Amino acid sequence: MRGNLIVGLLLLIFSVVFWLGADAIPKSRLSGSVGADGLPKMLAIALGVLSAGLIAQTLLMMRTVSAAASVSREKKREELSLYLRGFGMVAIGAAYLALVSYLGYMLTIALLLLTVAIYNGKRPTVGALLFAVVGSVFFYLLFVQVLEVPLPAGFWPRLIG
Amino acid sequence: MEGLYYGWQAVTSMPVLLAAIGGVTWGILGGALPGISPSIAMALLLPFTYNLPPLVAVVLLAAVYVGAEYGGSIPAILIRTPGTNSAAATVIDGYEMQRQGRGGEALGLSLVGGTIGGLFGLILLSTLTEPLSSLALVFTPPAYFALGILGISIIGSLSEGALLKGLIAGVLGMMIATVGTDPISGVSRFTFGNPNLLEGIHFILIMLGVFAVAELMVQAGEERWTEGTKPVEGNTRLRLPSLSTLWRLRRAQGIGCVLGAVEGAIPGGGGSVAAFLSYNEARRWSKEPEKFGKGSEEGVIAPETANNVVSATAIVPTLSFGIPGSNSTAILLGGFLIHGLQPGPLLFTTNPEIVYGLFGGLFTANILMFLIGTVILTPCIWLVRRPKPYLMAAIFGLVVSGVYSIDHSLFDLGVVLIAGVVGFVMRKFGFPTLPLILGLVLGYMIESNYRRALLITNGDHMVFLQDGVSLGLLACAALIIGLSAWREIRRIRNPVKLEEAPAH
């Protein structure tokens, strides 16, 4: 319930920010009667109204639902750790994003495969390492050789050349 | 006749055939993996469709959808874990048959029922969609604007108990669609001086983030998958049902066909609703209702027929109005839009070869599903038994590599990760993601028609009420939102009181 309230408030703030952003869009004579800011402003108003409605609805429901439904602190902590585990996956993705230009695709994808597998409960065994190596070779062959996607080569060409 | 010609051309074209083979195979494998829904299987392939010819791309995506609906039943029958939501009803009797040593029979029923359902759905798709195309003549810019608004309203309102959240998601999707260069005046909007944003945020990136990355985030937080959940050996050889068995089960299949057709055409209905409804009705109309839950053949074939009918009929609203009713059809719509094709009333007149070619491709996909389904069981079982951490790593690897292949830009990967966080947060707070995708996909159509209509009338908004079709569609949108709001208010005023379960 409280989460909904916070989300509602954040959305309300976002709607104001979006409106201000829309208002800052330069005016153009080519735009016609409704400028480039027309729909964004309408959307900002719609989001403002809907998020205010969400806040009101949540407050109303908080009143009707008894306090008995409150969640224990332990369960909350458990939930939080599950959320954080989810965000850990994005952190791994962000690390890949930061490293791939320097280390090159093949090495970074191997690291990503290994890290994700270990992060999700696989023990760091030779098997896991083998999975990462075979996986990176497979992805390299598929994307770089077969599909001819110019994935970042990293420092390897400088090192070899 | 022209339609048949295009359909035949597609059936006999090698690239389309290869797309159907690849799509069905990927779909069955993806569907068989618990946690990979048909929409995720489709989203993962979306970046690869970029450089394909339009027909090959849409057939590939549609074939994945067809294959995934069958694939979901494999782990449902063998290890009591539905690979897709719509296979959940198959677990009840399918797994029971497996326990009795009749797993191969259950898989055969699922495959044949799915093929019959898919072909039946295709007949409906090809006969229902064309008459709707005649509406093209009455659609003006205000009507297209109203159609987009109606689509988002329907999908937003379908979010049971979360009308406001559904509508908010739709608005957020449209907001994302406004990023980039304004198509009419050429002015930059919300780009913050970043050249990567000048062309806007591509919906593929948001789809991959919201479906695939968010799912990986959810799975990372869930209980660890028990490694190698092993099906009982010896029961996993597919056994196709005889014609006499199929004739005996005709009523259950008929129920699956009818309910699948109805549910598929209704936005938001989806395969899982159709499968459970069919299961229930098959039991009600069965001569042996007592066998349900104890390994009934009807209990397997009815839901499996229904969910494959849905995989075809769900495309009806997407093709005829450009309004997808499910995540999977939203991605299929994305496949059309990538190639500059706008599904809707005009598609039949502007690109008939694509529409009829898709029908031909779907026919091939259904036949191939039957053929591939008979031989793919062993790889599926092997795949299902792989440790979850490896599968998750492989999917993540596919996402990060696939994203780069779209525009060769690492910025896109950043967008996908952010979209993943947004999708994850939305799921955790009970926001439906389909309205967001729909708002994003329809955003351009809504805005361009809104402004075109106002350009014609010099800014007079009354045009949306003066145009009959627009007025009708907007009235429907208002009615749908109004009814959902009324239901929600009633729910808040009279909350359902759950009775305490008696102690055993």
Interface residues (C-beta under 8 A of the other chain):
Chain A: G3 N4 V7 L11 F18 G21 A22 I25 P26 S28 L30 S31 G32 S33 V34 G35 A36 D37 G38 L39 P40 L43 A44 A46 L47 L50 S51 G53 L54 Q57 L60 M61 T64 V65 S81 L82 Y83 R85 G86 F87 G88 M89 V90 I92 G93 A94 Y96 L97 V100 S101 Y105 I109 L112 L113 L114 V116 A117 I118 Y119 N120 G121 K122 F131 A132 G135 F139 L142 F143 L147 V149 P150 L151 P152
Chain B: F48 L164 K165 L167 I168 V171 L172 M174 M175 T178 D182 I184 S185 G186 V187 S188 R189 F190 V213 L216 M217 V218 Q219 A220 G221 E222 R224 P387 K388 P389 Y390 M392 A393 A394 F396 G397 L398 V400 S401 Y404 S405 H408 L410 L413 G414 V416 L417 G420 V421 F424 K428 F429 G430 I446 E447 Y450 R451 L454 L455 N458 G459 E488 I492 P495
